[in-house]
């Protein structure tokens, strides 16, 4: 491997014979023990000074050594290089031109720092030298000494951005260890752009933010009430800087551009805390970023806030009171299964219970829970995580999703040995979950013995109350609806207004089908009955409302539209 400039200088220093062998050996040990650069070990041992080292770099690289005291820095430079970046890489911005930014550094060979700065500024980075101690002193003078800032000053600065404060996972860790939050006024324009995208997504009640590089621009879309909408187009030149900012917030490696990455960060708006789950995927025209918005305040209401019918709500409350057994929530992706599961867990979350979850990924971070992130790449699958959980004496176990027969088998056996197990499954209806578990290879008698309750659900859009209007339904459509619709029923639709962005809908509600497992259903399962036969029995003998019936009931109440009923359910 070819030697670097730094290696060449160090070899010349060591081979010069100027240093006592004993002290030189101590410097080598210090370098290995504390994992610091070898030149810093030489400086710590007093073999060379910081100035000597920089003068050697000046001579070898031809980079000028400057007197920082002669530079009068303008406040605008604080927007070009934010304070947290300046302190992280120990650099000072000196000059900003149309195509380049000149910085002072004590480590001109740190290519990662230079690449990061290039991405953040979108310009070429020119380098001059000075000692690390002088640079830190200049940073404190320019950005302000963080040890001398008081809390009222930060509060006043935060208020200038409408009480909107971003806290990445790294910044949160720094704060917990005595660090300070970075003032919004010190952040670069690209960071303010990201903040604005996040803030507007919360204002519009978006569940996801999609930042998608196109050939000539970057498209930003929000998923609102389950439907994607275009909201913004960003110049192509800002693409990499914006992706880098999101990576920094999410504690991701900014040097990785050709592999998918997953991370998360937290946002604090007034007194409400919102988590963002980040997925970055390399695409044809650049990195596509999708951020899932996870508002923990929605879980605080528990199962009472899910919008269930009184009967369905009572069945779920009775189910979670049982000391052991398994409860499943089923439905397609985006049907609100995780929210329902977390709401149930939140209801059970008391000091007397040991609740452990294994998820992929961990969506909501809740106090009082032990949450495990499944990582199949290192062997920590749902099944393996579940095995480990059972050795931790849990009272309640939540498995993010039953994906295979092994996980299903372990979860069911756990529910039979004294734990309440909660999980999700992808099936079209509640009865289908029973036969799906059998198809996965679980013995029918184990499924029959363990299952307590199965809930199937969908999310449908609410009619906007501001433009809600009565509509007439075609007689042929009414005829096809049959006896489920009483005569003279009134139907409603949203006309579209400014409040709902001309969609006719605002918000969503949960459509549910709750299957209470009784002895007759257990017997039917052991006899090999189909899911359709189990569903028919539950409807006719137990009065279970199907997804279609629940959706139609909400339509007749004027909460949702007939169009939404047909979109999310099929006729029984």
C-alpha angles and dihedrals in degrees: 000000000000116000119249124228090256092051091051093052093046092048090053091048095049093043094049092084092224095118126076106250093230094054091043090054090049089053090052091051091048089051091053097039099048095030092231126144112278093240090057089052089053090050092048090052091050095242091125135006125239089247091053091053093049092048089055089051090048090053095046100039101030092231113149122244110223137196105239092199089071093060118089105199121213120223089238089073088067088067092049094051113023118220095247091056092046091052094042094055097026095236135137122212109228109168134016122197133169094272107019147035121213116214135183116227141164092214111051091166094066097109093175091060092047092049091049092050091048090053093046096048099031088223141100114275117226118193136215127174139241136144121284092239092054092047093052089049090051091048090053091049094046103039096024130257106282092210091061099049117107128215097246090059092055092046091053091049093048091051089058087068094053094266089299114143127172118211117184119198090256093049090048090053090048090050091051089054094049100276124139129241116247115252114242091228089063094056126101121253091254089058091050088052091055090047091052092051090052094045094049091048090057092046091053093046093242119175095199138022118211118197105187125182112221127187095270105013145010117258122211118200132177125210104223120179089349096306127102118234131186111241109159146010118210126198113262092236090067094053100096095039091053093048090048092052091052090048091052091050091049095046092244127148107267091199093063110090105147101055133064116259133195127198144138142219138185130240124200117206112181101310097333121101120210126185123214120204110205129206120182119191127183108238137176096273099030141297116335112212123201119183120192112207113221113189109194092193088073089065096052092080092063123206092326090071096054094089095240125161113260092252095049091045092052092049091053093046091050090048096053091050090066113101095224142006135084130285120192131197112200136188142104125292111293096024095118097256094140093050091052092047093049091046089055091047090048089054090052095043104113132138091253094062130073104214119186127179133192112199142165100234114005101234108181120028107217129186116242095029131103103223123191124197111220112228110184091180090070095036098264097129126162089263095049092044090050092052090053093046092057089061089058096070097244126186095195126025124192119195112193094220139348102230104160144021094259093057091044092051095049093044093051094047089049090054089054094053099060108287130113104230122199123189147143133245134186107241133131096237141006097261091052090066092068095055092039090060090050089049088053089062101262113141112253092232090057092050090047093049098046109038116094103166140357123200124192118193148175134186119235129183123256120233110252107254091211096062102022111143137172115255136190120241123216110258091231090057091049090051091053091050089063127186095341088081115063119221117270091024114164121225128199137203134181112247093202128255142172092276093061097032089248093296097112091230136091121182130340138258134206121255110199143187114193118197113196109203111226133170093270092055090048090053091048089052092051089049090055096247117170125251090250091057091048090048092049091051092049092050098045102034104027100031095237113176110225124219090261093050093047092048092048091049090054090047091054089049088058094244097116137012132257088241090061092048090057092043097057105027140037127224116270 
